[in-house]
Amino acid sequence: MYKFAAAFALLASPALATGLEVEIEGEGANGTVTIDLFDDIAPKHVEQIAALANEGKYDGVVFHRVIDGFMAQTGDVEHGRLGGDMRRAGTGGSDRADLPAEFSDFEFDRGVVGMARAQDPNSANSQFFIMFEPGPFLNGKYTVVGQVTDGMDVVDAIKRGEGQNGAIIGQPDVMKKVTVTE
């Protein structure tokens, strides 16, 4: 009877929230950003991000698209490594399958982390972005995966890109190390 009660208590308790600690360095930002991942809102996306981070796939990946007043995008584990051909950064994903959209009512406000994707809503893979400012036009159209809880000053310092697409000129800032937290 005791074993059953203990097992039931484990099932009834809330799952541990997953998060990320992202060490960023570069010409603009230098410091750590803490992100709470919303496994209750986007469980498949959070699972994929956490798996890629645990495998070290995000370590050394640059912020390849940074638009002032909008967002900073990173996470191209295929073509976005520091030292690689930065002309291809942002065109790749990972060796994992693309994910079906997990849209929610959570709004894209400052510090919200969303999944980047192509035109197909079910094409998110490894790339994500962090909002500098609210982007209500994204609500219900992109998957929200988390929220910055510490280090927005570091996010605000990420080197900005040029032009309408936010392409980085010269050396981009990089996620030196990405660690999964519980």
Backbone torsions as a table, in degrees:
resi	resn	phi	psi	omega
1	MET	NA	-42.7	-179.3
2	TYR	-60.8	-42.2	-179.9
3	LYS	-61.4	-40.2	179.1
4	PHE	-63.9	-44.5	-179.2
5	ALA	-64.2	-39.9	179.3
6	ALA	-66.8	-41.3	178.7
7	ALA	-64.9	-41.9	178.8
8	PHE	-63.2	-41.0	179.4
9	ALA	-62.1	-39.2	177.9
10	LEU	-64.9	-41.2	179.5
11	LEU	-67.7	-33.4	-176.9
12	ALA	-79.7	-21.7	-177.5
13	SER	-75.3	148.9	-179.6
14	PRO	-67.1	147.8	177.8
15	ALA	-68.4	148.1	176.9
16	LEU	-65.7	133.1	178.5
17	ALA	-71.1	140.5	178.2
18	THR	-96.4	147.2	176.6
19	GLY	-146.2	177.8	177.4
20	LEU	-131.0	144.2	165.1
21	GLU	-113.0	121.7	-175.5
22	VAL	-115.8	114.4	175.5
23	GLU	-88.7	118.3	-177.5
24	ILE	-112.6	139.6	173.9
25	GLU	-144.7	155.3	178.8
26	GLY	160.5	-163.2	179.7
27	GLU	-70.5	-26.9	-178.5
28	GLY	-101.5	-66.9	-172.8
29	ALA	-100.6	142.7	173.8
30	ASN	-148.0	109.8	-179.3
31	GLY	158.2	-171.2	-175.9
32	THR	-113.6	137.5	176.6
33	VAL	-115.3	131.5	177.6
34	THR	-106.7	129.5	-177.7
35	ILE	-124.3	129.3	169.2
36	ASP	-88.0	126.4	177.7
37	LEU	-94.9	139.3	-174.5
38	PHE	-96.3	80.0	-179.9
39	ASP	-70.1	-14.3	176.2
40	ASP	-83.1	-23.6	-179.2
41	ILE	-95.1	-40.3	-175.9
42	ALA	-137.7	66.6	-173.1
43	PRO	-59.7	-38.9	-178.8
44	LYS	-69.9	-39.5	178.8
45	HIS	-67.1	-45.1	179.7
46	VAL	-62.9	-41.8	178.1
47	GLU	-59.4	-42.9	-179.2
48	GLN	-67.9	-44.7	178.8
49	ILE	-60.6	-47.0	-179.0
50	ALA	-62.8	-41.2	179.3
51	ALA	-63.8	-44.8	179.1
52	LEU	-63.3	-41.0	178.4
53	ALA	-65.6	-43.5	178.9
54	ASN	-61.9	-30.8	178.7
55	GLU	-82.8	-1.9	-179.6
56	GLY	77.4	12.8	-175.8
57	LYS	-67.9	-28.5	-179.6
58	TYR	-84.4	-14.6	-179.2
59	ASP	-64.6	126.0	179.5
60	GLY	84.8	9.5	-180.0
61	VAL	-92.4	136.6	-173.9
62	VAL	-88.0	162.6	166.3
63	PHE	-86.8	102.2	-171.4
64	HIS	-92.0	-17.3	-178.1
65	ARG	-139.6	111.7	-176.0
66	VAL	-135.1	113.6	-176.5
67	ILE	-112.8	116.3	-179.0
68	ASP	-56.2	134.0	179.8
69	GLY	80.1	2.2	-178.0
70	PHE	-129.5	-82.4	-174.3
71	MET	-160.5	166.8	173.9
72	ALA	-119.0	124.0	-176.3
73	GLN	-111.3	141.2	-178.7
74	THR	-151.7	-173.2	170.8
75	GLY	99.9	6.4	177.5
76	ASP	-78.6	90.0	-175.7
77	VAL	-74.6	-12.7	179.5
78	GLU	-86.8	-47.1	-174.9
79	HIS	-122.5	3.2	-172.3
80	GLY	-105.1	23.8	-179.7
81	ARG	-80.2	139.7	175.2
82	LEU	-55.6	130.9	-178.4
83	GLY	96.0	-11.1	178.9
84	GLY	-85.9	-174.4	178.1
85	ASP	-76.9	99.0	-175.2
86	MET	-66.1	-13.9	175.4
87	ARG	-67.6	-22.7	179.9
88	ARG	-95.5	-12.3	-178.9
89	ALA	-57.7	130.4	-179.1
90	GLY	98.5	-5.7	-178.9
91	THR	-100.2	-4.1	-175.7
92	GLY	-116.3	-177.7	178.3
93	GLY	-137.2	-121.1	178.4
94	SER	-141.0	-176.1	177.2
95	ASP	-83.2	5.0	178.5
96	ARG	-94.3	160.5	-179.8
97	ALA	-68.8	151.4	171.5
98	ASP	-63.4	159.4	-173.8
99	LEU	-109.9	144.0	172.8
100	PRO	-70.9	144.4	-179.2
101	ALA	-56.0	143.1	174.1
102	GLU	-127.2	65.0	-178.0
103	PHE	-67.8	150.3	-179.0
104	SER	-143.5	-179.6	176.4
105	ASP	-88.2	-0.4	-179.2
106	PHE	-67.4	130.3	-173.8
107	GLU	-87.8	147.6	177.5
108	PHE	-81.5	87.7	176.7
109	ASP	-103.7	176.5	177.2
110	ARG	-53.5	130.8	178.0
111	GLY	86.8	-6.4	178.3
112	VAL	-73.5	142.7	178.6
113	VAL	-107.6	126.5	-179.9
114	GLY	-124.3	160.9	178.0
115	MET	-88.9	131.3	173.6
116	ALA	-78.8	154.1	-179.8
117	ARG	-157.3	169.1	172.2
118	ALA	-83.9	-165.5	-178.8
119	GLN	-61.1	-34.2	178.4
120	ASP	-70.7	121.4	-179.6
121	PRO	-59.2	-20.2	-179.4
122	ASN	-101.4	35.2	-176.6
123	SER	-116.7	8.3	177.1
124	ALA	-64.6	144.7	-177.9
125	ASN	-139.5	-74.8	-177.1
126	SER	-127.9	-21.2	-175.3
127	GLN	-79.6	142.8	177.8
128	PHE	-142.4	167.4	-179.4
129	PHE	-138.4	155.2	178.3
130	ILE	-118.9	129.1	-176.4
131	MET	-78.2	131.1	170.9
132	PHE	-81.3	-36.2	-176.4
133	GLU	-138.7	163.8	176.7
134	PRO	-58.5	144.6	177.5
135	GLY	-135.0	71.1	-174.9
136	PRO	-59.9	-22.3	178.7
137	PHE	-67.9	-12.4	177.2
138	LEU	-90.6	-18.0	-175.5
139	ASN	-54.8	128.3	177.8
140	GLY	75.0	3.3	-178.4
141	LYS	-118.5	-15.3	177.8
142	TYR	-134.0	151.7	-178.7
143	THR	-81.3	124.3	173.1
144	VAL	-83.3	129.2	-179.4
145	VAL	-116.6	-13.4	-178.0
146	GLY	-179.4	-171.1	-176.7
147	GLN	-148.3	134.8	173.7
148	VAL	-69.2	126.8	178.7
149	THR	-108.5	-16.3	177.0
150	ASP	-156.6	141.3	176.8
151	GLY	97.0	20.0	177.5
152	MET	-62.4	-26.5	175.5
153	ASP	-63.4	-33.8	177.0
154	VAL	-70.0	-44.5	177.2
155	VAL	-58.1	-45.4	-178.8
156	ASP	-61.0	-23.9	-177.8
157	ALA	-90.2	-4.5	-179.6
158	ILE	-56.9	134.7	-178.3
159	LYS	-57.0	127.3	-178.6
160	ARG	-80.2	150.7	176.2
161	GLY	-90.0	-178.0	-178.3
162	GLU	-113.9	153.7	173.5
163	GLY	71.2	-176.8	-175.2
164	GLN	-65.9	-30.6	-178.0
165	ASN	-91.4	-3.6	175.9
166	GLY	70.2	26.6	179.6
167	ALA	-65.4	136.5	-178.7
168	ILE	-80.5	133.1	175.0
169	ILE	-100.3	129.7	-178.6
170	GLY	80.9	-149.4	-175.6
171	GLN	-79.8	118.7	177.2
172	PRO	-79.3	158.2	170.7
173	ASP	-70.2	155.1	-170.7
174	VAL	-134.4	147.8	169.8
175	MET	-82.5	98.8	-177.6
176	LYS	-64.6	-44.1	-177.8
177	LYS	-148.7	133.2	177.5
178	VAL	-122.5	121.7	-175.7
179	THR	-120.2	135.1	176.4
180	VAL	-81.9	134.9	177.3
181	THR	-118.2	161.5	177.8
182	GLU	-111.8	NA	NA
